[in-house]
Amino acid sequence: MTVPLHSHLPAVDVELIIEGSYPYVSGGVSSWVQRLIERLPDYRFGITHIAGNRKGKRKLKYELPENVRFLQNLYIFDPVFVPGTPEEEGEADFASVFWELVRFHDEFRSQPIQRFMGLLHKMTSLLMIRRLRRLWVSREAFSLVVSLYQKLASHSSFLDFFWTWRLLHLPIFQLLQARPVHARVCHAVSTGFAGFLATLRKTTHGTPLLLTEHGIYTRERNIEITHAEWIHQETGEDPHRVRRAEGTFKRLWMSYFQLLGQWTYQASDRIITLNRSNRDSEISLGAPPEKIEIVPNGINLETFLDKRGSELPDPGAFRVGFIGRVVMIKDVRTFLRAAKMVLLEVPEATFFLIGPLDEEPD
């Protein structure tokens, strides 16, 4: 079912774009995707899965339904560029691409997001596959990094800024090389990189874009970045203390994911979320309120009413449950810290973590 990199993708009704989840990771979103596909057997689905790199062999956690026409994997941190001919990498065309990129970085903090939807469309038209390598390895690209360093982070290490810039841009360059998909609808299951690819589908091919957010991606990424040890901490910063001043490089990453989220919200034709709290968060992050619709989790509570405490001793004891994947992005650390605080006041309390442990063993 997995489609080789350079083969032709069959036409589908819905392209589902998923980051780091189905069909390789079990969990709530993955189970929902599986049921969605199974219960719409008359529709043809294509799965575009976005992952970091090719390390390790990924095993399917779900059996793909018969109406899935393709599964393609995009690896956003593997620097693979399609080579071009000298004519395709012409000086005049490259100069226009380069200066649009300079203009983008100079202005993106001060201009309305609607303006950048137009700029994104122009950039995707200019950034042809065979020109991307020059934006990655060329004197002009290095000059751009130096210029941005002087404007944004001159008090920090240039070496750290250089590698941060590359990590920020490599996923974008890789997704710009993604093969076109002939789909009636593009359905992104989050903002972030999945949402960015869906936005590209909308701006380049006019494919209607549906966004479904179960959790708020930008908020979850901020939690992950706050605790991240792979992002350089400037001298004097405490990596274990959460505070408003996160440091230059963490702020760059947070702004980056917020911008990707805003692009997706603006490009989406409809945005589906689970509850009013999520809706409020999306609006605060740039989503147009009129596009948002709430579809709650469809859970029959009566199924569980008879099971509360029935299999546990002392049904009246104070218990707290955490249900979800035990991974960094779910902020399990905060749950554990809160548990410790509760135990100081309620020593007999017990806590349950219910979810898969295999994704991030540490």
C-alpha positions as CSV (number, residue, x, y, z in Angstrom):
1,M,0.0,0.0,0.0
2,T,2.9,2.3,0.6
3,V,3.7,4.3,-2.5
4,P,7.3,4.6,-3.7
5,L,8.6,8.2,-3.7
6,H,8.6,8.9,-7.5
7,S,5.5,6.8,-8.5
8,H,2.2,8.3,-9.6
9,L,-0.4,8.8,-6.9
10,P,-4.0,7.6,-7.7
11,A,-6.8,10.2,-7.6
12,V,-8.8,10.1,-4.3
13,D,-11.9,11.8,-2.8
14,V,-10.0,12.7,0.4
15,E,-6.4,13.2,1.1
16,L,-5.8,12.8,4.9
17,I,-2.6,14.6,6.0
18,I,-1.4,13.3,9.3
19,E,1.7,14.2,11.3
20,G,3.4,11.6,13.5
21,S,0.3,9.5,14.1
22,Y,-1.9,7.2,12.1
23,P,-1.2,4.5,10.9
24,Y,2.1,4.1,12.9
25,V,1.1,5.3,16.3
26,S,-1.8,4.1,18.3
27,G,-4.0,6.6,20.2
28,G,-7.2,8.6,20.2
29,V,-6.6,10.4,16.9
30,S,-5.4,7.3,15.1
31,S,-8.4,5.3,16.3
32,W,-10.7,8.1,15.1
33,V,-9.0,8.2,11.7
34,Q,-9.4,4.4,11.3
35,R,-13.1,4.6,12.2
36,L,-13.6,7.5,9.9
37,I,-12.2,5.7,6.9
38,E,-14.0,2.4,7.7
39,R,-17.4,4.1,8.0
40,L,-17.1,5.9,4.7
41,P,-16.5,2.8,2.5
42,D,-17.8,4.6,-0.7
43,Y,-15.1,7.2,-0.5
44,R,-11.5,6.8,-1.7
45,F,-8.9,8.0,0.8
46,G,-5.2,8.7,0.4
47,I,-3.0,8.9,3.5
48,T,0.0,11.3,3.5
49,H,2.0,10.7,6.7
50,I,4.6,13.3,7.8
51,A,7.5,12.0,10.0
52,G,10.8,13.4,11.1
53,N,13.2,11.1,9.3
54,R,13.7,7.5,8.1
55,K,15.4,6.2,11.3
56,G,14.0,2.8,12.2
57,K,11.5,0.7,10.5
58,R,7.9,1.9,11.0
59,K,5.3,-0.8,11.6
60,L,1.7,-0.3,10.9
61,K,-0.5,-0.3,14.1
62,Y,-3.7,-0.5,12.0
63,E,-4.8,-2.6,9.1
64,L,-5.5,-0.1,6.2
65,P,-9.1,-0.4,5.0
66,E,-9.7,-1.4,1.4
67,N,-10.8,2.1,0.4
68,V,-7.3,3.5,1.2
69,R,-5.8,4.0,-2.3
70,F,-2.3,5.1,-1.2
71,L,0.0,5.7,1.8
72,Q,2.9,8.0,1.3
73,N,5.5,9.0,3.8
74,L,7.2,12.4,3.8
75,Y,10.4,12.8,5.9
76,I,10.8,16.5,6.7
77,F,14.2,16.4,8.3
78,D,15.9,14.4,5.6
79,P,17.6,16.9,3.3
80,V,16.8,15.4,-0.1
81,F,16.6,17.8,-3.0
82,V,15.7,17.0,-6.6
83,P,18.6,18.2,-8.9
84,G,17.9,20.5,-11.8
85,T,19.4,21.6,-15.0
86,P,21.3,24.9,-15.3
87,E,18.3,26.3,-17.2
88,E,16.0,25.4,-14.3
89,E,18.3,27.0,-11.8
90,G,18.7,30.3,-13.8
91,E,20.2,33.3,-12.1
92,A,17.2,35.7,-12.9
93,D,14.6,33.3,-11.5
94,F,16.7,32.4,-8.4
95,A,17.3,36.1,-7.7
96,S,13.5,36.7,-7.5
97,V,13.0,33.7,-5.2
98,F,15.8,34.9,-3.0
99,W,14.6,38.4,-2.6
100,E,11.0,37.3,-1.9
101,L,12.4,35.1,0.9
102,V,14.4,38.1,2.3
103,R,11.2,40.2,2.1
104,F,9.2,37.5,3.9
105,H,11.7,37.4,6.8
106,D,11.9,41.2,7.0
107,E,8.1,41.7,7.2
108,F,6.4,38.6,8.6
109,R,6.3,39.9,12.2
110,S,4.6,43.2,11.3
111,Q,2.1,42.4,8.5
112,P,-1.4,41.0,8.8
113,I,-1.6,37.2,8.2
114,Q,-4.1,37.7,5.3
115,R,-1.3,39.5,3.4
116,F,1.0,36.5,3.9
117,M,-1.5,34.1,2.4
118,G,-0.9,36.0,-0.9
119,L,2.8,36.0,-0.3
120,L,2.8,32.3,0.4
121,H,1.0,31.7,-2.9
122,K,3.7,33.8,-4.7
123,M,6.5,32.0,-2.9
124,T,5.2,28.5,-3.8
125,S,5.0,29.6,-7.4
126,L,8.6,30.8,-7.3
127,L,10.1,28.0,-5.2
128,M,10.2,25.4,-7.9
129,I,11.5,22.0,-6.7
130,R,14.8,22.3,-8.6
131,R,15.7,25.7,-7.1
132,L,15.3,24.7,-3.5
133,R,18.8,23.3,-3.2
134,R,20.3,26.7,-3.9
135,L,18.4,28.2,-1.1
136,W,20.0,25.5,1.1
137,V,23.6,25.5,0.0
138,S,24.7,28.7,-1.7
139,R,26.6,32.0,-0.9
140,E,23.3,33.9,-1.2
141,A,21.6,31.6,1.3
142,F,24.5,32.0,3.8
143,S,24.3,35.8,3.4
144,L,20.6,35.7,4.2
145,V,21.3,33.7,7.4
146,V,24.0,36.3,8.4
147,S,21.6,39.1,7.8
148,L,18.9,37.6,9.9
149,Y,21.3,36.7,12.6
150,Q,22.3,40.4,12.9
151,K,18.7,41.5,13.1
152,L,17.3,38.8,15.4
153,A,20.0,37.2,17.5
154,S,23.3,39.1,17.3
155,H,23.8,38.6,21.1
156,S,23.6,34.8,20.7
157,S,25.9,32.2,19.1
158,F,26.0,32.4,15.3
159,L,26.6,28.7,15.1
160,D,23.5,28.0,17.1
161,F,21.5,30.4,15.1
162,F,22.7,28.9,11.8
163,W,21.6,25.4,12.7
164,T,18.3,26.7,14.2
165,W,17.6,28.5,10.8
166,R,18.3,25.3,8.9
167,L,16.0,23.2,11.2
168,L,13.3,25.8,10.8
169,H,13.4,25.9,7.0
170,L,14.2,22.3,6.1
171,P,10.7,20.9,6.8
172,I,9.2,23.7,4.6
173,F,11.6,23.0,1.8
174,Q,10.9,19.3,2.0
175,L,7.1,19.8,1.9
176,L,7.4,22.1,-1.1
177,Q,8.7,19.1,-2.9
178,A,5.7,16.9,-2.0
179,R,4.0,15.3,-5.0
180,P,0.7,16.8,-6.0
181,V,-2.4,14.8,-5.1
182,H,-5.6,14.8,-7.1
183,A,-8.2,15.0,-4.4
184,R,-11.7,16.5,-4.0
185,V,-10.9,17.5,-0.4
186,C,-7.7,17.9,1.6
187,H,-8.3,17.0,5.3
188,A,-5.6,18.0,7.8
189,V,-5.8,16.4,11.2
190,S,-3.7,19.2,12.8
191,T,-2.0,22.5,12.0
192,G,1.8,22.5,12.1
193,F,3.5,20.7,9.2
194,A,0.4,18.7,8.2
195,G,-1.6,22.0,8.1
196,F,1.2,23.7,6.1
197,L,1.1,21.0,3.5
198,A,-2.7,21.2,3.3
199,T,-2.3,25.0,2.9
200,L,0.0,24.4,0.0
201,R,-2.6,22.1,-1.6
202,K,-5.1,25.0,-1.2
203,T,-2.9,27.8,-2.5
204,T,-1.4,25.9,-5.4
205,H,-4.3,23.7,-6.6
206,G,-7.4,25.2,-5.0
207,T,-8.2,22.0,-3.2
208,P,-10.9,22.6,-0.5
209,L,-9.3,22.4,3.0
210,L,-10.9,20.9,6.1
211,L,-9.1,21.1,9.4
212,T,-9.9,18.9,12.3
213,E,-8.2,19.8,15.6
214,H,-8.6,17.3,18.5
215,G,-5.9,19.0,20.6
216,I,-4.5,22.5,19.9
217,Y,-1.3,21.8,18.0
218,T,0.3,25.2,18.6
219,R,-0.3,25.0,22.4
220,E,1.0,21.4,22.6
221,R,4.2,22.4,20.7
222,N,4.8,25.3,23.1
223,I,4.7,22.8,25.9
224,E,7.1,20.6,24.1
225,I,9.5,23.5,23.3
226,T,9.4,24.8,26.8
227,H,10.9,21.5,28.1
228,A,13.0,20.7,25.0
229,E,16.7,20.0,25.7
230,W,17.7,19.9,22.0
231,I,17.0,23.7,21.7
232,H,20.1,25.7,22.7
233,Q,19.7,27.5,26.1
234,E,21.6,30.8,26.4
235,T,23.9,31.2,29.3
236,G,22.1,31.7,32.6
237,E,18.9,30.2,31.4
238,D,17.4,27.4,33.6
239,P,16.1,24.6,31.2
240,H,13.9,23.2,34.0
241,R,12.1,26.4,34.9
242,V,9.0,27.4,33.0
243,R,8.6,31.2,32.6
244,R,7.6,33.8,30.1
245,A,11.1,34.6,28.9
246,E,12.0,31.3,27.0
247,G,15.2,32.5,25.3
248,T,15.9,33.6,21.7
249,F,15.8,30.2,20.1
250,K,12.8,28.8,21.9
251,R,10.9,32.0,21.0
252,L,11.8,31.5,17.4
253,W,10.4,28.0,17.4
254,M,7.2,29.1,19.2
255,S,6.7,31.9,16.7
256,Y,7.3,29.5,13.8
257,F,4.6,27.0,14.9
258,Q,2.2,29.9,15.6
259,L,2.7,31.2,12.1
260,L,2.1,27.7,10.6
261,G,-1.1,27.5,12.6
262,Q,-2.3,30.9,11.4
263,W,-1.6,30.0,7.8
264,T,-3.7,26.8,8.2
265,Y,-6.6,28.6,10.0
266,Q,-6.7,31.3,7.3
267,A,-6.6,28.8,4.4
268,S,-9.2,26.4,5.9
269,D,-12.7,26.3,4.5
270,R,-14.0,24.8,7.7
271,I,-12.4,24.1,11.1
272,I,-13.8,21.3,13.3
273,T,-12.9,21.1,17.0
274,L,-14.2,19.2,20.1
275,N,-15.4,21.9,22.5
276,R,-15.8,25.6,23.3
277,S,-12.5,25.8,25.1
278,N,-10.7,24.6,22.0
279,R,-12.6,27.1,19.9
280,D,-11.6,30.0,22.1
281,S,-7.9,28.9,21.9
282,E,-8.1,28.7,18.1
283,I,-9.6,32.1,17.8
284,S,-6.8,33.5,20.1
285,L,-4.3,31.9,17.7
286,G,-5.7,33.5,14.6
287,A,-8.6,31.3,13.5
288,P,-11.7,33.2,12.0
289,P,-14.6,32.4,14.4
290,E,-17.1,32.0,11.5
291,K,-15.2,29.0,10.2
292,I,-15.2,27.0,13.4
293,E,-17.8,24.3,14.2
294,I,-17.8,22.2,17.4
295,V,-18.4,18.5,17.1
296,P,-18.1,16.9,20.5
297,N,-16.7,13.4,21.2
298,G,-19.5,11.0,20.7
299,I,-19.3,9.0,24.0
300,N,-22.3,7.2,25.5
301,L,-21.6,7.9,29.2
302,E,-24.3,5.4,30.3
303,T,-21.9,2.6,29.1
304,F,-19.5,3.5,31.9
305,L,-21.7,4.5,34.8
306,D,-22.0,1.0,36.1
307,K,-18.2,0.4,36.0
308,R,-17.0,3.3,38.2
309,G,-15.1,1.7,41.1
310,S,-16.8,-1.7,40.6
311,E,-13.6,-3.6,40.2
312,L,-11.5,-1.6,42.7
313,P,-11.3,-1.9,46.5
314,D,-12.7,1.0,48.6
315,P,-14.8,2.7,45.9
316,G,-14.8,5.9,48.0
317,A,-11.0,6.5,47.9
318,F,-9.6,9.6,46.1
319,R,-8.3,8.6,42.7
320,V,-7.1,10.6,39.7
321,G,-6.8,9.2,36.2
322,F,-4.6,10.3,33.3
323,I,-5.8,8.9,30.0
324,G,-3.6,9.4,26.9
325,R,-0.3,8.4,25.3
326,V,2.6,8.7,27.8
327,V,4.7,11.1,25.8
328,M,6.2,14.5,26.3
329,I,3.7,16.4,24.2
330,K,0.9,15.3,26.6
331,D,2.8,17.1,29.4
332,V,2.9,14.0,31.7
333,R,5.6,15.8,33.8
334,T,3.1,18.4,35.0
335,F,0.6,15.6,35.9
336,L,3.4,13.9,38.0
337,R,4.3,17.2,39.7
338,A,0.6,17.9,40.5
339,A,0.3,14.3,41.9
340,K,3.2,15.1,44.3
341,M,1.5,18.3,45.5
342,V,-1.8,16.4,46.0
343,L,-0.1,13.7,48.0
344,L,1.2,16.2,50.5
345,E,-2.3,17.1,51.4
346,V,-4.1,13.7,50.6
347,P,-1.5,11.0,51.4
348,E,-4.0,8.2,50.6
349,A,-4.6,9.4,47.0
350,T,-3.8,7.1,44.1
351,F,-3.1,8.0,40.5
352,F,-3.5,6.0,37.3
353,L,-1.8,6.6,34.0
354,I,-3.7,4.7,31.3
355,G,-2.2,4.7,27.9
356,P,0.6,3.2,25.7
357,L,4.1,3.4,27.0
358,D,6.1,2.3,24.0
359,E,6.4,5.5,22.0
360,E,8.8,7.4,24.2
361,P,10.2,4.9,26.7
362,D,12.4,7.5,28.5
